[in-house]
Amino acid sequence: MAKTWLLVALVNTLLVFVSNGIRAELLGEANCEDLGFTGLALCSDCDSLAEYVKDQELETDCRKCCTPEAEDAISKVMYAGALLEICMRKLGFYPDVQTFIDNRMKQFREVVDIQYRYGSPPKLILKDEKGNHKETIRIDNWKTDQIEQFLVEKVKRSSTTS
């Protein structure tokens, strides 16, 4: 009888830990927004993020905020345009973003605009064909090449753009 009671107590304790762990693993929309995953809906985007930004903690946070897509869904969501938003005063703290703006932004001039907004961390605001905001991705720790590659893969460009 004592063994049965101990087993039941152990199983109940384990269930509490597991259910609390599951709740802790999924973050609310407000928490995700604070982490910079505003509008990031698909877990395949976390795969792309992990590929470009080698930061395990960031990838884990992304996975806590994403929604798995159906197996038959298109894995590569494309956007019609993007807005690179950053605070001009903070630009010096992000040399890779500054290098991208100074040296590589011109190749995306038809599809990517820049907006200087006071206090804004560097981020890409991805837009649909109507110019509606669809996804926001913080790029604080991204390298210049990673920003460029992400835009090449995620933003539609006309065939005449080089």
Disulfide bonds with the S-S distance in Angstrom:
Cys32-Cys65 2.02
Cys43-Cys66 1.84
Cys46-Cys62 1.95
